[in-house]
Amino acid sequence: MVKPTIAYEMWRFISKHHKGRARAVPVHVLCTHFGMTDKEVRLAVRGLVMIGYPIGSGNRGYYTIKSKEDLSAAYNMRLRHAIGQLQAARKLKNSQQVNAILGQLSLLEVETRRKEDE
């Protein structure tokens, strides 16, 4: 878990130096600046966004949302990500390989119970 003070300092850094999509800061720069891993930076930014800080993300990195265009781009990026996650979940649920594995597990459970009952 990222300390709230570090997340807030990250917000201050992004909001001061990276206003708008054109001035996005790459993740590796934030990692170096704050001494954090890639995952820690992403979690910190996600936490800030979830409580309402106007941070957008894109291929170039993170930025402060300063215009309707920035907001639209950030919204569309998150929407595409969410749709991708839902599609992956649906494919996982409908996967023949997963169903085959679950079917095999069911058979193993039945065999194990039979042996326990003997």
C-alpha positions in Angstrom: 0.0 0.0 0.0 1.2 3.5 -0.9 1.3 6.0 1.9 -1.2 8.8 1.4 1.5 11.5 1.8 3.5 10.0 -1.1 0.4 9.8 -3.2 -0.4 13.4 -2.5 3.1 14.5 -3.3 2.7 12.6 -6.6 -0.5 14.6 -7.3 1.4 17.9 -6.5 4.2 16.9 -8.9 1.8 15.9 -11.7 -0.5 18.9 -11.3 2.4 21.3 -11.2 4.6 20.0 -14.0 2.3 17.9 -16.3 -0.8 19.8 -17.2 -2.6 18.4 -20.2 -2.0 15.3 -22.3 0.8 16.9 -24.3 2.9 17.2 -21.1 2.2 13.7 -19.7 4.8 12.2 -17.4 6.0 8.7 -18.2 5.6 6.1 -15.4 9.3 5.4 -15.3 10.0 9.1 -14.4 7.5 8.9 -11.5 9.2 5.6 -10.4 12.6 7.3 -10.3 11.4 10.5 -8.8 9.5 8.9 -5.9 11.6 5.7 -5.5 8.6 3.5 -6.3 8.0 0.5 -8.5 5.8 0.6 -11.6 3.0 -1.2 -9.8 3.2 1.2 -6.7 3.0 4.2 -9.0 -0.1 2.8 -10.8 -1.8 2.0 -7.5 -1.1 5.4 -6.1 -2.5 7.1 -9.3 -5.5 4.8 -9.3 -6.2 5.7 -5.6 -6.0 9.4 -6.4 -8.4 9.1 -9.4 -10.8 7.0 -7.3 -11.1 9.9 -4.7 -11.6 12.5 -7.4 -8.2 13.9 -8.4 -8.4 14.8 -12.1 -5.5 12.7 -13.5 -5.7 11.3 -17.0 -3.5 8.5 -18.5 -2.5 7.5 -21.9 0.3 6.0 -23.9 2.6 8.8 -22.9 1.9 8.6 -19.1 -0.1 10.5 -16.5 -1.3 14.1 -16.7 -3.5 16.7 -15.1 -6.8 17.0 -16.9 -7.1 20.7 -18.0 -9.5 20.7 -20.9 -12.6 19.0 -22.3 -10.3 17.2 -24.7 -8.2 15.9 -21.9 -11.3 14.8 -20.0 -12.7 13.1 -23.1 -9.4 11.3 -23.8 -9.1 10.1 -20.1 -12.7 9.0 -20.1 -12.3 7.1 -23.3 -9.1 5.4 -22.2 -10.7 4.2 -19.0 -13.8 3.0 -20.9 -11.7 1.0 -23.4 -9.8 -0.5 -20.5 -13.1 -1.5 -18.7 -14.5 -3.0 -21.8 -11.4 -5.0 -22.4 -11.6 -6.3 -18.8 -15.2 -7.3 -19.3 -14.4 -9.1 -22.5 -11.6 -11.0 -20.9 -13.9 -12.0 -18.0 -16.5 -13.2 -20.5 -13.9 -15.2 -22.5 -12.6 -16.7 -19.3 -16.1 -17.8 -18.2 -16.9 -19.3 -21.6 -13.4 -20.9 -22.1 -13.6 -24.5 -23.1 -10.2 -25.1 -21.5 -11.4 -23.7 -18.2 -14.6 -25.7 -18.4 -12.5 -28.8 -19.2 -10.3 -28.2 -16.1 -13.3 -27.5 -13.9 -14.9 -30.7 -15.2 -11.8 -32.6 -14.3 -11.7 -31.1 -10.9 -15.3 -32.2 -10.4 -14.4 -35.7 -11.3 -11.4 -35.7 -8.9 -13.6 -34.4 -6.1 -16.2 -37.1 -6.7 -13.4 -39.8 -6.7 -11.9 -38.3 -3.5 -15.2 -38.3 -1.7 -15.8 -41.9 -2.8 -12.5 -43.0 -1.4 -13.2 -41.1 1.9 -16.6 -42.8 2.2 -15.0 -46.3 1.8 
